[in-house]
Amino acid sequence: MLKKRIAVIGAGVSGLGAMKCCLDEDLEPTCFERNDDIGGLWKFQENASEKIPSIYKSVTINIKEMMCFSDFPIPDNFPNYVHNSKLMDYLRMCAKHFDLLKYIRFKTEVRSMRKHPGFSVSGQWDVVMETDGKQESLVFDGVLVCSGHHTEPFLPLQSFPGIETFQGCYFHSREYKSPEEFTGKRVLVVGLGNSGVDIAVELSRVATQVFLSTRRGAWILHHVWDNGYPMDTSFFTRFNSFLQKILTIATINSYLEKTLNSRFNHAHYGLQPRHRPLSQHPTVSDDLPNHIISEKVQVKPNVKEFTEADAIFEDGTVEENVDVVVFATRYSFSFSFLHGLIEVANNEVSLYKLMFPPALERPTLAVIGLIQPLGIVLPIAELQARWAVRVFAGLSKLPSVKTMMAEIAQRKKAMEQRYVKTARHTIQVDHIEYMDEIAAQLGVKPNLLLLFLSDPKLAIEVFFGPCTPYQYRLQGPGKWGGARRAILTQRERIIKPLKTRGTCEDSHPSAWLSWIILQFRVDDVGSPRLPWQLLGMETTPPHRTWWEWQGTLPLAMQLQDSTTGVCRPLALDHVRNRATQQVSKQSFTCFSSCSQSLSSPPERHLMPEWQYWSLVADP
């Protein structure tokens, strides 16, 4: 029997993953790439062609452990935040390891795609592509569109009166490559997204002055999070995802605002927005506050209008003699080669799970990577492709059109309720929640209960540790034998590139562990109770108890009296509280301590009576 032929449009991170997934299901991919190399957006080019994704030279990616294919970890000697050139090295390793290059037709652009005669039965597509000015038509059994959504720069010049009279230089951030040519210039950057902030910071090192204009402000996260761990590994955990489900959005927003303002007061720095942290795609920068406090970057409100040489802002202030304006004003996307099969209006699309057109007679077309995650694109795109190819192969079924349309409407409503209404927030997804959605369709969502019963050590890391792509290779179709080891050693790979100098702590096994911060307070009416049910222990839900916990589970902890500062050992063999005594207005803090069991429980005057409870938590 002949293999089904699948067209893959684009050889970026989504396209490479899609080809790999086709081969996993014994399908035959043919990839069409407009450029002369793999990598898509992440392939740096000094002069990018029209509608080809483009980045600036200094761009780095998300944390490596979460920006890799689920069965092919990035080498442990790579830095945690990988420069685009290093990512290209990794993608070339992938292409070689999985033998993908032979399936790619470079410098070939898909011009048109239409239903083949008899589509309602065969689901086939007529695909017209062009190479060196010559067109060709081929028939495919399925199509995976992996062209991304950073191809068409959005430049809203009509929103900036007077720009046509401006005598300086202006351009979209897509055209920015490096700072050297802006030495000694006065530069205005419009837009407070990640690109705008990166460019403003980089230019401020050579420019005379940089102004950063924002319409609504933003909350600024930082790459280096608590105890020096990468932000992604601290944020994107199943435990934090669990908290988001049981706590109110207002509570989470308040916690985030307090955390972010503890680093620097956003109001003092002119950045605080009216919206709350979870209502906008995050902007991440470690350097921006440093450059604001030294006035290398000045934050300004929205531009009201331009004159020949000046920028006038909505608060009435004027910055004179502006030489350059960089518009970091997002991207738009379209699928012109599909001739209306997928309509795009103001960056909104109607796709089931942001992948499948719901009205097709046969589900043989899927869009991969058309998402803006609070997280990382690559592992999500790979998971999408794994599901899509199983649908193409007839191994997985889509629901009815009615069900798909209802899901599309519900997703759109949820986004409108949560996010600031802009074209930027039309394809937003939460990293773990969305991945679990797709994984459930595919049958690879981790079964935490089964893991806790069969492999507690792995279960603890899956639940409390970073939600790395390997979790979706533990079971089901595409199970990978190396997934367990990859998860249990992921922290070692995070720490390894940092250990370029030996220290006196290198011999301590706990030096690389994340800290757990667990605080609890007890008032006059409540017994001191902890949420130990999260560790698999039965207990009554805490009453009038405030607590927060982040990080991973160590073998042992210290109990610190927040009044006296005295620390006492607390072993996990003693972590079930019988709550038989009343304690008035006391507050304690638990910190991770060491990786060896401690022999004695905390003293009675520090805590109420304890009942011995055995728990294996060897990291």
C-alpha positions in Angstrom: 0.0 0.0 0.0 1.3 3.4 -1.0 2.1 5.8 1.8 0.0 8.9 2.2 1.7 12.0 0.9 1.7 15.0 3.2 2.6 18.6 2.1 4.4 20.6 4.8 4.5 24.3 4.2 7.5 25.8 5.9 10.7 24.4 7.3 10.9 26.4 10.5 10.6 24.8 14.0 7.0 23.8 13.3 7.7 22.4 9.9 10.7 20.3 11.0 8.5 18.9 13.8 5.7 18.2 11.4 8.0 16.3 9.0 9.3 14.2 11.9 5.8 13.4 13.1 4.8 12.3 9.6 7.7 9.9 9.5 6.7 8.6 12.9 3.3 7.6 11.5 4.7 6.2 8.3 3.5 9.1 6.2 5.6 10.6 3.4 6.2 14.3 3.9 7.3 16.9 1.3 8.3 20.2 2.7 8.2 23.5 0.7 10.4 26.2 2.1 10.8 29.7 0.5 14.2 30.3 2.0 17.4 28.4 1.2 17.8 27.0 4.7 15.8 25.5 7.6 14.9 27.5 10.7 12.2 29.9 9.5 12.0 32.8 12.0 15.1 31.7 13.8 17.4 31.9 10.8 19.1 35.3 11.0 19.4 37.1 7.7 20.9 40.5 7.2 18.5 41.2 4.4 15.3 39.3 4.6 13.0 38.9 1.7 9.4 40.0 1.8 7.1 37.7 3.8 10.0 35.7 5.1 10.2 35.9 8.9 13.1 37.9 10.2 14.8 38.5 13.6 17.6 40.8 14.9 21.1 39.5 15.5 21.0 39.4 19.3 17.7 37.5 19.7 17.8 34.7 22.3 15.1 32.0 22.9 13.2 30.6 25.8 14.8 28.2 28.3 16.4 25.3 26.4 14.7 22.5 28.4 11.3 23.7 27.2 12.3 24.8 23.7 13.2 21.4 22.4 11.6 18.4 20.7 10.1 16.0 23.2 12.4 13.1 22.3 15.6 15.1 21.4 16.9 17.3 24.2 19.1 20.2 23.5 22.7 19.4 24.5 23.4 20.0 28.2 26.4 22.3 27.5 24.1 24.8 25.6 23.2 27.9 27.7 19.8 28.0 29.2 18.7 31.0 27.1 20.0 30.0 23.7 21.1 32.6 21.1 19.4 32.2 17.7 22.7 30.9 16.2 22.8 28.1 18.8 19.2 27.2 18.2 20.1 26.9 14.5 22.9 24.5 15.5 20.3 22.4 17.4 17.8 22.4 14.5 20.6 21.2 12.2 21.3 18.4 14.7 17.6 17.5 14.6 17.5 17.5 10.8 20.5 15.3 10.6 19.4 12.9 13.4 15.9 12.4 11.9 17.1 12.6 8.3 14.8 15.4 7.4 16.7 17.4 4.8 15.9 15.0 2.0 12.2 15.8 2.3 12.7 19.6 1.9 12.4 21.5 -1.4 14.2 24.8 -0.7 13.5 28.1 -2.6 10.1 26.8 -3.3 7.0 28.8 -2.5 3.4 27.4 -2.4 1.3 29.6 -4.7 -2.1 27.9 -4.5 -3.9 25.1 -2.8 -7.3 23.8 -3.8 -9.5 20.8 -3.2 -8.8 18.0 -5.6 -11.8 16.6 -7.6 -13.6 14.1 -5.4 -12.3 15.8 -2.2 -15.4 14.7 -0.2 -14.2 11.1 -0.6 -10.4 11.3 -0.9 -9.6 14.5 1.1 -6.8 15.2 -1.4 -5.4 18.6 -2.3 -4.0 20.1 -5.5 -0.9 22.1 -4.5 0.8 24.5 -6.9 4.3 25.6 -6.0 6.9 27.7 -7.7 10.7 27.2 -7.9 13.0 29.6 -9.8 10.0 31.0 -11.7 8.7 27.6 -12.8 5.3 26.4 -11.4 4.4 22.8 -10.7 1.2 21.1 -9.4 1.2 18.0 -7.2 -1.5 16.1 -5.4 -1.3 15.4 -1.7 -3.4 13.4 0.8 -3.0 16.0 3.5 -1.5 19.5 4.2 0.2 20.9 7.3 0.5 24.7 7.1 3.6 25.6 9.2 4.2 29.1 7.9 3.9 30.8 11.3 2.4 34.2 12.2 5.5 36.6 12.1 5.5 37.1 8.3 3.5 40.2 7.7 4.7 43.3 9.6 1.8 45.5 10.9 2.7 49.2 10.4 -0.4 51.3 11.4 0.9 54.6 10.0 -2.7 56.0 9.9 -2.6 56.0 13.7 0.3 58.5 13.7 -0.7 61.8 12.1 2.2 63.7 10.6 4.4 60.7 10.0 4.3 61.5 6.2 6.0 64.8 7.0 8.6 63.3 9.3 12.1 63.9 7.9 13.9 61.2 9.9 14.0 57.5 9.2 11.2 55.1 10.3 10.6 51.4 9.8 9.0 48.3 11.3 11.1 46.4 13.9 11.3 43.5 11.4 13.9 45.5 9.5 16.1 46.1 12.6 19.2 43.9 12.7 21.9 45.5 14.9 22.6 48.8 16.7 25.8 50.0 15.1 24.3 52.3 12.5 22.3 54.2 15.2 25.3 55.4 17.1 24.8 59.0 18.3 21.1 59.1 17.2 18.0 60.0 19.1 15.7 57.0 18.7 12.0 56.6 19.4 10.7 53.0 19.8 7.0 52.6 19.6 5.7 49.5 21.3 6.3 47.8 24.7 6.2 44.2 23.5 9.3 41.9 23.7 10.8 43.1 20.4 10.3 46.8 21.3 11.9 46.4 24.7 14.8 44.4 23.4 15.5 46.9 20.6 15.2 49.9 23.0 17.6 48.4 25.5 20.1 47.4 22.8 20.0 50.8 21.0 20.4 52.7 24.3 24.0 51.4 24.5 25.0 53.3 21.4 22.3 56.0 20.9 22.4 59.5 22.4 18.9 58.9 23.8 16.2 56.3 23.4 12.5 57.0 24.0 10.1 54.1 24.5 6.5 54.9 23.7 3.6 52.8 25.1 -0.1 53.2 24.7 -1.1 51.2 27.8 2.0 50.1 29.7 3.0 46.5 30.6 4.1 44.3 33.4 7.8 43.3 33.0 8.9 39.8 33.9 12.5 38.8 34.1 14.4 35.9 32.7 16.4 35.3 35.9 13.8 34.3 38.5 14.0 33.3 42.1 17.4 31.9 43.2 18.7 32.4 39.7 16.6 29.8 38.0 15.2 30.5 34.5 11.7 32.1 34.7 10.1 29.5 32.5 11.1 26.6 34.8 9.6 28.4 37.8 6.4 29.5 36.1 5.4 26.6 33.9 4.9 23.8 36.4 1.8 21.6 36.9 1.7 22.7 40.5 1.3 26.3 39.5 -1.3 25.2 36.9 -3.1 23.5 39.7 -3.1 26.7 41.8 -4.5 28.6 38.9 -7.5 26.3 38.8 -8.3 26.5 42.5 -7.4 30.2 43.1 -9.3 33.2 41.7 -7.7 35.1 38.8 -7.8 38.2 41.1 -5.7 36.4 43.7 -3.1 35.2 41.2 -2.9 38.7 39.7 -2.4 40.3 43.1 0.4 37.8 43.8 2.1 38.5 40.5 1.8 42.3 40.9 3.3 42.1 44.3 6.2 39.9 43.0 6.9 42.1 40.0 6.7 45.3 41.9 9.1 43.9 44.5 11.8 44.0 41.9 10.9 47.6 40.8 7.8 49.7 41.2 6.2 49.8 37.8 4.4 53.0 38.6 7.6 54.8 39.5 9.1 53.6 36.2 6.2 54.8 34.1 5.3 51.2 33.1 2.3 50.2 35.2 -0.7 49.5 33.0 -4.4 49.7 33.9 -4.8 46.0 33.1 -3.6 43.2 35.4 -0.7 40.8 34.6 -2.7 37.9 33.2 -4.7 40.2 30.8 -1.8 40.7 28.4 0.9 38.7 26.7 4.0 39.1 29.0 6.9 41.3 28.3 10.2 39.9 29.6 13.3 41.9 30.2 16.1 41.8 32.8 17.7 45.0 31.5 14.9 47.5 31.0 14.6 48.8 34.6 18.4 49.3 34.7 18.3 51.4 31.6 15.3 53.4 32.8 16.9 54.2 36.1 20.0 55.4 34.4 17.8 57.4 31.9 19.3 55.6 28.9 15.7 54.7 28.1 12.9 57.2 28.8 9.4 55.8 28.9 6.8 58.0 27.1 3.1 57.7 26.5 1.5 57.1 23.1 2.5 59.4 20.2 -0.1 61.9 19.4 1.5 63.2 16.2 4.8 63.8 14.4 6.2 66.9 12.9 9.2 67.1 10.6 11.7 66.5 13.4 9.7 66.1 16.6 7.4 63.6 18.3 4.4 65.0 20.3 3.0 62.7 22.9 -0.5 62.4 24.3 0.5 64.1 27.6 1.6 67.2 25.7 5.3 66.6 26.1 7.5 67.0 23.0 10.8 65.3 22.1 12.7 67.3 19.6 15.1 66.3 16.9 14.2 62.6 16.7 16.3 60.9 14.1 14.8 57.4 14.0 11.4 55.8 14.7 11.2 52.1 15.2 7.6 50.7 15.1 7.5 47.5 17.1 3.8 47.1 16.3 3.3 43.4 16.0 2.6 41.2 13.0 -0.5 40.1 11.1 -1.0 36.9 9.2 -3.0 35.5 6.3 -3.3 32.4 4.1 -3.8 33.9 0.7 -2.7 30.6 -1.0 -5.7 28.9 0.5 -8.2 31.0 -1.4 -10.6 31.7 1.4 -10.5 28.2 3.0 -9.3 29.9 6.2 -10.6 33.4 6.7 -8.6 35.8 8.8 -10.2 39.0 10.1 -8.2 41.3 12.4 -6.0 38.3 13.2 -8.9 36.2 14.2 -9.4 32.7 12.8 -12.1 30.0 13.3 -10.1 26.8 13.8 -10.9 23.9 16.1 -8.2 23.9 18.8 -6.6 26.6 16.7 -5.7 23.9 14.2 -8.5 22.4 12.1 -11.0 24.2 9.8 -14.3 22.8 11.1 -16.3 22.8 7.9 -14.1 20.6 5.7 -15.7 17.4 4.5 -12.5 15.6 5.2 -10.0 16.6 8.0 -6.9 16.7 5.9 -5.8 20.3 6.5 -4.3 21.5 9.7 -2.4 24.7 10.7 0.5 24.1 13.0 2.0 26.8 15.3 -0.6 29.4 14.9 -0.6 30.2 18.6 0.7 32.9 20.9 1.4 31.0 24.1 2.1 32.1 27.6 5.1 29.8 27.2 7.0 28.3 24.3 5.9 27.6 20.8 8.1 24.6 19.7 6.8 21.9 22.0 3.2 23.0 21.4 3.6 22.9 17.7 5.2 19.5 17.9 2.3 18.2 19.9 -0.2 19.7 17.4 1.6 17.9 14.6 1.6 14.6 16.4 -2.2 14.8 16.7 -2.7 16.1 13.2 -0.9 13.3 11.5 -2.8 10.7 13.4 -6.0 12.4 12.2 -4.7 12.3 8.7 -3.8 8.6 9.1 -7.3 7.8 10.4 -6.0 6.9 13.9 -7.8 9.8 15.6 -11.2 11.3 14.9 -12.4 14.9 15.2 -15.8 15.6 16.8 -18.9 16.8 14.9 -18.9 20.2 13.2 -21.4 21.4 15.8 -19.1 20.5 18.7 -16.1 22.1 17.0 -17.9 25.3 16.3 -19.0 25.4 20.0 -15.4 25.0 21.1 -14.3 27.8 18.8 -17.0 30.2 20.2 -16.1 29.3 23.8 -12.4 29.8 23.2 -13.0 33.2 21.6 -15.3 34.3 24.5 -12.8 33.2 27.1 -10.0 35.3 25.4 -12.3 38.3 25.2 -13.1 38.1 28.9 -9.5 37.6 30.0 -7.3 39.7 27.7 -7.0 43.4 26.7 -8.9 43.6 23.4 -6.2 43.9 20.7 -5.3 42.0 17.6 -2.3 40.7 19.6 -4.6 38.6 21.8 -6.5 36.5 19.3 -4.5 33.3 19.3 -3.4 33.3 23.0 -3.1 30.0 24.8 -1.8 29.0 28.3 1.2 26.7 27.9 0.3 23.7 30.1 -3.4 23.9 29.7 -3.3 24.0 26.0 -0.7 21.3 25.7 -2.8 19.0 27.9 -5.8 19.7 25.7 -4.0 18.5 22.7 -2.3 15.7 24.6 -5.7 14.4 25.8 -6.9 14.2 22.1 -3.7 12.3 21.3 -3.7 10.0 24.4 -0.4 11.2 25.8 -1.4 13.4 28.7 0.5 12.3 31.8 -1.5 10.3 34.3 -0.4 11.9 37.6 -2.4 9.5 39.8 -0.9 6.5 38.1 2.6 8.0 38.3 2.3 8.7 42.0 1.3 5.1 42.6 3.8 3.5 40.3 6.8 6.0 40.3 6.6 8.6 43.1 10.0 10.0 42.3 9.0 10.7 38.7 5.6 11.9 39.7 7.0 14.5 42.1 9.2 16.0 39.4 6.4 15.9 36.8 4.1 17.8 39.2 6.4 20.2 40.9 9.2 20.6 38.3 9.1 22.4 35.0 6.6 21.0 32.5 9.1 20.0 29.9 8.1 18.4 26.6 9.4 15.0 27.7 6.3 14.6 29.9 4.3 14.0 26.7 6.5 11.0 25.8 5.9 9.0 28.9 2.9 7.0 27.6 0.6 6.5 24.6 1.5 6.9 20.9 5.1 7.9 20.4 6.2 6.8 23.8 9.9 7.4 24.2 12.1 5.2 26.4 14.3 8.1 27.4 11.5 10.4 28.7 11.8 9.4 32.3 15.5 9.9 32.5 15.2 13.2 30.6 12.7 14.5 33.2 14.7 13.3 36.2 18.0 14.9 34.9 16.5 18.1 33.6 17.7 20.2 36.6 21.2 18.9 36.1 21.1 20.2 32.5 19.9 23.6 33.7 22.7 24.0 36.1 25.5 22.4 34.1 26.3 25.4 31.8 26.4 27.7 34.8 29.1 25.7 36.5 32.1 27.2 34.8 33.8 27.7 38.1 34.0 25.3 41.0 32.7 26.5 44.3 32.7 25.2 47.9 29.0 24.2 47.5 29.7 21.9 44.5 29.9 18.9 46.8 26.5 19.5 48.4 23.8 17.5 46.6 21.2 20.0 47.4 23.0 23.0 45.8 21.0 22.7 42.6 17.6 22.1 44.1 14.9 24.8 43.7 13.8 26.3 46.9 10.4 25.6 48.2 8.7 28.5 49.9 5.8 27.4 52.0 4.3 29.9 54.4 1.3 29.4 56.6 -0.4 31.4 59.2 -2.9 30.4 61.9 -5.3 32.7 63.6 -7.3 32.3 66.8 -10.2 30.4 65.3 -8.3 27.8 63.2 -6.1 24.9 63.8 -2.7 24.9 62.1 -3.2 22.7 59.0 -1.1 22.4 55.9 -2.2 21.3 52.4 -0.4 18.0 52.6 -3.0 16.4 50.4 -0.9 17.8 47.6 1.7 15.2 48.5 -0.9 12.4 48.3 -2.0 12.5 52.0 -5.5 12.7 53.1 -6.4 15.7 55.3 -9.2 18.2 55.9 -8.9 21.2 53.6 -7.2 24.1 55.5 -9.6 26.6 57.2 -8.7 30.3 57.1 -5.2 29.4 56.1 -3.0 31.4 53.7 -0.2 29.7 51.9 1.9 29.6 48.9 4.3 27.1 47.6 6.6 27.0 44.6 9.5 24.9 43.4 10.1 21.2 44.0 10.0 18.8 46.9 13.2 18.3 48.8 13.9 15.4 51.2 14.1 17.6 54.2 13.3 21.2 55.3 14.0 23.6 58.0 11.3 25.2 60.1 11.9 28.8 60.9 10.0 30.8 63.5 9.3 34.1 61.7 9.3 35.9 65.1 12.6 34.7 66.5 14.3 33.7 63.3 15.3 30.4 65.0 15.6 27.4 62.5 14.9 23.8 63.5 15.1 20.7 61.3 11.9 19.3 59.8 12.0 15.9 58.2 9.4 14.8 55.8 8.9 11.7 58.0 7.1 14.1 60.3 5.0 16.1 58.0 1.5 15.1 59.0 0.0 17.5 61.5 -2.7 16.0 63.8 -3.9 19.5 64.5 -4.9 18.6 68.0 -3.8 21.9 69.6 -4.9 25.5 69.1 -2.1 27.9 68.1 -2.7 31.7 68.2 -1.3 34.1 65.6 1.9 32.3 64.8 3.6 32.3 61.5 6.3 29.9 60.2 8.2 29.5 57.0 9.5 26.3 55.5 12.7 26.3 53.4 14.3 23.4 51.5 17.4 22.4 53.3 19.3 19.3 52.5 18.9 16.0 50.6 19.4 13.7 53.6 16.7 12.6 56.0 16.8 14.2 59.4 16.5 12.1 62.5 14.4 14.1 64.8 11.1 16.0 64.5 10.8 19.7 65.3 10.5 20.6 69.0 7.0 20.7 70.4 7.1 24.4 71.3 7.6 25.3 67.6 4.7 23.2 66.2 1.7 21.3 67.6 1.7 17.6 68.0 3.0 15.6 65.0 2.1 12.1 63.8 4.8 10.2 62.1 4.2 9.7 58.4 6.4 8.0 55.9 7.0 9.6 52.5 9.7 8.8 50.0 10.8 12.0 48.3 14.3 11.3 47.0 15.0 13.8 44.2 
